Amino acid sequence: MRVLIVNTSERTGGAAVAANRLMEALNNHGVKTKMLVREKTSGSLTVVGLPGKWLPQWHFLWERLVIYLHLHCSRKHLFELDIANVGTDITRLPEFKEADVIHLHWINQGMLSLGDIRKILRSGKPVVWTMHDIWPATAICHYSRGCKNYTAECHHCQLLPHHGGRHDLAYRVWKGKQKMLQDESISYVTCSQWLAGEAKSSALLMGQKVTSIPNAIDTRVYCPADKIKARQSVELPTDKKIILFVSQRVTDQRKGMDYLVASVQQLAEKYPEMKQEVAIAILGGHSEELVNKLALPVYPLGYVNDERLIVNVYRSADVFVTPSLEDNLPNTIMEAMACGVPCIGFKVGGIPEEIDHLKNGYVAAYRDAEDLARGLHWVLCEADREALSAAAVQKVNRCYSQQSVALKYTEVYNEAIAQKHYKI
């Protein structure tokens, strides 16, 4: 079997990380897999970039311009919306022609248009689509922010000026997606059971098959090791307990940094000794902007691409916290747990599926900074951290190993192929 994974980015973002890990898992499992991306940045023989140097960039800029105009020339929400009005026809590429299964991942920002996806569906090849957010089940948003219009029909979008209108941009893209899917079938896969439930409630995906399979992780790379040596390698203090926060862009409001600031303030006020005993390491873009906002010492590590250094940052931590307000199945939690680090997060999205409350971490009440602070103190000062660490590693090995995930996807591919042949 030959599989072609399609994703906008090769390396940047959680979807790219997940797609790369799945490609490696499938190849290790005997499924010949390649990945097609907008811009190839590595020397990998299994990754192929779109042809042409400037056209893919022009597609990206054109889509942003159209969205910008619909936002009345405002940058607010500019990168939270996608309309798939332009992209590249990949059905002519040799990698597409030789594939038995086309596996779409995050294909936004000018990678594929709705028309391009329609051509893929009409090619006769079985299509699997892994949802890393809710965009495939809505009109234009990646995170619904509590809106349930997609359960019937998208319109009056809250992300558009004056909440759009009855026939706004969201409505028009919704109709375009309906046309794209007309008389066609896609095997949808969500990374979390939570997102599977959201997808199944979408009127757009009515009649489509939705399965839940978690992302994979290489436990040979992400695994526990000597904490002191890890801290020395990334220049973190060896005499303090370390709280770790990781995000591609740490100032993203969706990642909930305001709640972390509030919970740390409460900890510092209630337990003043923590100012001497605990530090916060922040990995991600704009991390330096948070140095003066947190009531405990902060070590901003910036954006890091080197996987070896990233692993050592995880190994350095005593607890990992993700105060995300809306998320699917964060790779960061999986990575921390694989390195033996107990995790804390809000009860939202797929986070409670990863963190088993009081077993390998702490699940705090949603948007509750006080409970988040309670969880941090419990892990750092009250719980049996060795037991938490062991439970975290066991959970990853049981649920997120490459072999386990590759086997589940192989079943989905075989079902999609059989269904396509049955229809023919």
N, C-alpha and C positions, 0 to 999 in steps of 0.2 A: 504494500500500500504506500502511495506517495501523497503527502499532505503539504499544502501551501498555506502557511500562516501569513495573514495580511495585517499589518499594523502600521500606523503613521510613523512612529518613531522607532529607531533601533534600540536606543538605550535610555532615553529620558522619560520619566514618568512610571507610575506603578504598573500600567498596562504593558509597557515595553518590557519591564523587568519580568512580569508574569509570562509574557509571550516567549521571551528568550528561555526562561526556565522550562516552559512546556516543550519547546523545540528540543532542548537538550534531553529532557526526560523521554520524549518519544523516540529520538534517535538512539538513545541508550537501550530502549525497549524494542528496537528492531523496526520501527516505523520511519521510513525515509521522509524527512521533514526539512523544508526550507522556509525562510521568512522573507517576505517582500515588504520593503519599507519605502518611505518617501525619499529619505536621504541616508545612504549607507555611510557609516562613520568608522567601521572597523574593517579588519582584513579577513573577517570570517568567510569561509567558502560556502557556508550554508545561508548567508544573508545576501539578498539582491536588492539594489536600489532601483527606483523608477528611472526610465530612460530620460535623458534631457537634463540639463543643469538648471535652467532658469524656469521652465514651465511649471514644475511643481510649486516653486516659490510664488510664481504669479497666481496660481490657483489659490494658495493660502491668502495672499494679499487681497485678491478680488473678493473672496468670501468675507474677510474682515471688513472690507469697505462697505459691502452691502449691509452687513449687520450694523456697522457704525452709523450709517444713514438711517436705518430703522430705529436706532436708539437716539435719534435727533442729535447726532454728532456728539454723543457722550461716550466716554470710555467705560462708564459703569456697566458691568455685566458683559463687556465686549468679548471676554474670553470664557464666559460661562454659557454661551449660546453657540450652536452650530446648526447650519441650515442645509449643508451638503448640496449646494447649488452648482458646484463645479468640482471636477476631479479628473482622474485618468482612467481610460478604458484599459483594463489589465487583461482582458480576454484574449488579446492578440499576442501576449508575451509567451515565450516558450515555457517558462516556469508554470504558467497557468495551464497551458495545453497538456503538459506532462503529468499534472496533478490528478489524483483520483478524488480528492476532497479539497474544497476551498474552505479555509477556516479563518473567518473574519474576527478581528479583535477590535481595537480602538482605531477607527478609520476616518476620523474627523480632520478638520482644519485643512481641507483641500486635497485629501488623499483620494477619497471616492465620493462621487455625487450619487444622488438617488438613482439617476439614470444609469450610472456605472454599475450599481448594485443590481438593478433590474437586468442588465445585460449578463451579469454573472449568473443570475437565477435562470435566465433563458438559455444559458449555454448547455443546460442539461446535467451539469455536475452537481453533486450533493453539496450543500452549503451548511456549515456549522458556524454559529456566531456566538462568541463568548462576550457576555455583557459585563463590562467593568464598571458601569454606572447605568443609569436608567434611560439614557438617550435613545437606544433602539426601540424602547417601548413608549416614548413620548414624542412630542413634535420637535422641540428645539433645545430643551434643557437637559443637563447632565445630572442635576440633583433637583428634585421637585420641591424642596422646601415646604413640605406639607400640602402642596396643591395636589388635588385628586382629579383634576379635569381629564387626565389621560385615561381614567376608567370609563369615560364616555366619549369625549372629543375635546381636543385642545383648542382653546380660544381664550380671549381676555387674559393673555399671559401676564403674570405678575412681574416678570422681568422686563417687559416692554414699557415705554413711557405711557403713563395714564392707564396702566393695565391693559394695553392693547385695545382690542375691540372684538366684536363678534366674528369678523372676517380678517383678523390681524395676521401677522407673519406666521405665528404659531399655527393658526388654522390652515393656512395655505400649505405649510410644510407637512402638516398632518395629512391633508388630502393627498399630497405627493407621496407620502409613505404608504398610504392605503393603495394607491395605484401601483406602487413598486411591488407590493406583496400580493396583488390580485392574482388569484389562481396559482400561487407559488407557495412552497413550503421551505422553512428554514428550521434547523434544529438549534434552538437557543440553549445556551449554557450560562448559568449565573455562578459566580464564585461563592455566593452565600445563599443559604436558605431564605433569608430575609428578602434578598433581591428577587429570588424566584417567586416569592409570594407577590411582590410588587408587579413583576412582569406578567404573571398569570392574571392579574386584575386589570391589565391594560386592554382596552377595546381594540387597539391596533393589532395585538397578537392573538386575538381570539381564534382558536382552532390550531394554533401553532404549538409544537412540542417544546416544553421548557424543562430542563434538567439542572440540578445543582451539583457542581463539582468544584472543590476548592482549588486554589492555586498550588503549585508544587514548589518545593524548595530543596536545594542540594544540601543534605545534612552532613555531607563530607566537608563542606566549606563553612556552613553556619553550624557551629558546635561549640561546646564549652571549652575553655582553656584557662591557663593561669591568668588571674585577674590583674595581679601586680605587673607582670610583663606587658599585658595588653595596655594598661594605663601608661606605662613608661613609653610605649611605642607611639602613643597619640598625645603625649604630654598632658595627661590629666593627673591630678593629685592622688597620691597613694594612701593618704592618711584621712580621707573623708569618705562618707557614704555618698554615692552619686546617683542623682535622678537624671534620667536621659529622656530627651524629647527629640524626635526626628521628623522632618517634613521637607519635601522638595522646596517649598517656600513657606517658612515658618510664620510669616505674617498673614497668610491666607486666613480670613475670618472663619472659614468653614472648619479649620483645624482647631479652633477653640482656645487660642492662646490666652484670651482674656480670662477664661475660667482657670487656667493654670496660674496666671498672675494672682488672681483672687485667692486661690487655695493655698499658694505658697505664702502669701501675706498672712493668712490665718495661721498657718503652721509657725511662722516666725514670731507671731504675737503670742500664741499659746505655749510654744516651746522655744523660748529664746536661745537655749543651748544649741539648737539646730543650726544657728548662724555660724557656729564654729565647727560643727560636726558634719554638715551636709552641703553639697554643692550641686549645681545643675549644669549638665553638659547639653548643648544644643547643636544638633547637626542639621544643616540645611541652609539654603540661601537666606540672606538678610538676618542671620542669627545675631550679628553684632548689634542690631537695633533693639534687642531685648535685654541687654546688659543692665541698664538702669531701671528696668521695669519690674524686675523680680527681687524679692526681699532676701534671697539667699545668694551667695557668690555664684557667678555665671561664667562658664567657659564656652565661648562661641567658637565652634569648629568650622563654620562656613559650609559651603557646598563641596562635597567630596565625591569623586568618581571612582577612586581606587577601592575595589571590593575588599582587598586585604585590610586596608585601614578602616573601612566601614565595619567589618567583622570585629576588629579590635575595639572599636568604639562601643559596640554592643557588649562585648565581653567585659568592658570596664565598668558597666553599670550595675547598680544594686537593684534598681527598679526602672522599668520603662513606663512612661505615661503618655497616653494619647487622648487629649480632651476633645477629640473630633466630634462635631455636631451632626455630621452626616457622612457615612462612609459605608463601603461595601464589605470587603474582607481585607483589611489593611495588611500589605506585605510586611510592614514594619513590626507589627505584633508578632507575626510568624517568625521573622528574623530574630527578634529579641528572645522569644521563647526557645528557639532552636539553640541559642547560645546560653540557655539556662537562666534567663533573666525573667523574673515575675513581672506581669504587666497589669496596668490599670487603665481603664477607659470607661466612658459612659455607656449606659444601656441603650444603644442605638445601632441600627443597621446590623451588620454581621459581627460586630465586636463581641457580643455575648456568646457567639458560637465559637470564638477562639479562646476567650478567657473564661475559665470555669471558676466561678466566684468562690473565693476562700480556699481554692485548691491549687491553682497555679497563678493566682493574681486576685484582683478585686474589681468588681463591676459596680461602678458608682451610679446613683440615680441621675437621670438625664438632666443636664444643665445645672447640677447641684455642686457648686464649688466647695461647700462645706463637706459633703460626702466624699468628694475627690480628695480633699485634705485628709479626711479620716482614713481613706484607703492608703494614701502615701505613708501616713504614720504607722498604720497597721503593718504594712510590708516592711518598712524600715526598722521598726522598733518593737513590734509585738509578735509577729508571726515567726514560724520556723522556716527561715529562708532557704535552708538546704532542702527541705521537703518541697517547698514551692518550686525551687529550681528543678529538682528531679521530675516533678509532675509536669512542668512546662516542656521539658525535653521529651518526655514520654508522649505527650499530646501531639507534638509535631511529628515524631516518628510514626505514630499510629495513623494520623489523619492526612499529613501533608507531604509524605515522602514521594520522591519521583516515581517509584514503581507503582505505588497506589494510584496516583493521579493519572499516569500513562495508561494503566489498565482500564480505568473508567472512561477516558477519552476514546480509547480504541473501541470500546463497546458502542459509544455514540457514533463514531465514524462508520462502523459496520452496519448499524441500524439505519443511518442516513443513506448509505449505499444501497442497502436492501430495499428501502422505501422508494428510492428513485427508480430502481430497476422494476419494482412492482408496478409503479405508475406507467412506466414505458410499456 
